Structure formats: structure tokens, C-alpha cells
């Protein structure tokens, strides 16, 4: 696998200064407070600034609730007149459950609007043009790459919709304005499915291994990294592992160290032979938080036993087929938590969009299992390309997020 360093993109359509970047970063920071509460909507933050001073802040707090701009304008009150609004996503320009945010900004008397990224849905877009027509100065593309990363799963699905669905369907328009309450990810849906956005998360040692020679159960990373992983779970529609991980670790795959998400993620095990033990934590709690096992030609008796315990069992001919089936039941965003075999399989099939590595300051030594032990031998030209998106330190552990492509 080859890597290249990613940088910030600021196109010719951007005319900004350091203060614009600073205030947009604050809007992006605010947006994160909606994590786990607003999906399938995007996380959005807004900041109102007058005379170089923040006079109002807001974020999209819950699915179906007021948008970030509305909260920020309410906080600013009369101080919004003559101010600049910084919004991490283009303000909406059509009626949904609430009036358009463009009209709220116009009525509040703001004179300039800066947005990080345009709305990808044609029916929800056009906000910047509407503001311009009202005489407001607009700028787009400030911290654009950061904004795209913050809502990567949302933009992934929006691109798929633009390519595969008729414009009159307007599914995103309804969801963006809270008119349509989505079914939980584990409920049945009849709509055509997109491949979900897949994030593969691995914890590795300095020597690139995921477990030592003894295969002892335990954590490589520290408490700060653990919390970061639970934050990743809270934003996913499904959390998945391979059967090897399920047998070795007996995980619960629930969200515990951060605020509970609006809808608990579906728990998924890739388990061809339906070997998941009936006394495992996943099976014992399947009636509380749904579990789906993806099998292929498993023993009918094993399948029946799992289903009797409350587990949903699906026949999948490949990893791609399994992900399509998850997409068909409303899963847009899957966090895959390791397993050398499952992670390698998904990478080799070109099904991973982001790869997140938590590197712990330990060496596991001889006999340890490499993170990509099961990755097949391929020509370098065909190996996935990895582009660094971000690096962060959590305690003693280094997290690196990569964009993955087969180009």
C-alpha cells in the first residue's frame, strides 16, 4: 500500500483571511456536538461574528430539530444585523419542517455568509445563490476538506443518490429537514441500497501487529483511544467484526464511553459457518440491541439456534453482498473493528473508504499476528492507495486516518 499526504483545499472561489479560517474551525467544532444525534442528517455548526467578535453560536442538536443557523441567530439576537455568518454546510434553501435557513439569515440582516462546503443535493442546494440575490456577500470552500471529512458518510451517500436516484425522489431533502423519520438501521426497507460507507479501524503495535503470539485478550491502546473508538461507534449505523474477533474477545460492540446515540448501532458479525456461541455477549443481548450474523451455507441447525435467540441471520455470498444487504436495511455507515482476516478481505475487495489506525507504543515481537496478515499478494500498482486525512494523539497512542482508493 502506498501513501500520499493530503492537504487543505481552498479553490479559486475562496477569498478569505485567517479570521475566516478561525471562525469556520469553531463552526466545525460546534458541529461535532451533534455527533450521534442527527444522522442521517449531517453535523452542522454555525457562528455569528460582528466586529471580529463571536455574538452567537449554534449547532444542529437533534434529528428533526432546528438547524445550526437558527440556533446561532437566536443566540445572537439583534447583534446578527450587519454580522458575518460562518456555517459548516451551505444553508438550506427550501421549505421542510422549518422555513429555509437562507430566509432566516436574510431576515436577521447578516451581510456576509461563509460556508465550508456546498450541499450535494440539488433540491437542498442553491442557498448561496439565494443569499447573493439578496445582496449578501458569500464565500464557499473555507476549510472544505475538514468539512467533507467531518460528514464523510453523509457525502458518500449523497453522491450515490445523485448518481442512482431520480431527482424527484428527494429523499435527502426530506431527511435534511426532519420530515421523514428514518427507520432504525436494523429495520427492513424496500428501497434500493447503496454500499455503505465503510471505516476499518485497527489497533496495532509499533511492529504492525494486532495481537501477540499468545493471542491473549486485551487492549493495546489506552483509555483516551478507547473513548475515541466509542465516539466512532456512536456515529455509525452498524459496528462489525469477524468471527475470529467475536470468538477471541467476546465483545459487546455497544456505545458506552460517550453519550448514547439517538439510535444504537446494529451489531454485525461476519460468520460464514454461524459459529457465534449462544452464550456470547452478543447473542445474550441480541433482544436488547439487534445483532445480525452474515453467513454462507451455514448449518441450518446453527442458523435456527441463533434465530431462536433473537439474532437475525442473513445468507451472503461475499463481503460485497453482505454490505449491500446492510445497505438495504438502512445502514449507511459501517465501522469495522478489526480482525486481520475481515479487514484484509474488505481492503482486497475495494470496500473500505477510510482506514483508521491506532498505533500503541508497544512491540508485540516474534509470533505476533500482523494487522494485514491475510492480505493477498498483489502487484504494487494494484494495491490500495492511502492518503493521510488526519493525525491525532490520544494519550500515548497515535491515530492516523487514511482515505483508501484503488487508483
Secondary structure, DSSP 8 states (H G I E B T S, - for coil): -EEEE------TT----HHHHHHHHHHHHHHGGGTTTSTTS---EEEEEETTEEEEEEE--STTS--HHHHHHHHHGGGGTT-EEEESS----S-SSS--HHHHHHHHT-SEEEESS--S-TTT--HHHHHHHTT-EEEE-TTHHHHHHHTHHHHHHHHHHHHHS-GGG-HHHHHHTT-S----TTS---S-----EEEEEEEE-TTSEEE-TT-----SS-HHHHHHHHHHHHH-SEEEEEHHHHHHH-------SS---SS--EEEEE-TT----TTSHHHHTTTTS-EEEEESS--HHHHHHHHHTT-EEEE-SSHHHHHHHHHHTT--EEEE---HHHHHHHHHTT--SEEEEEE-S----TT-EETTTT-----GGGS-EEEEEEEEEETTEEEEEEEEE--
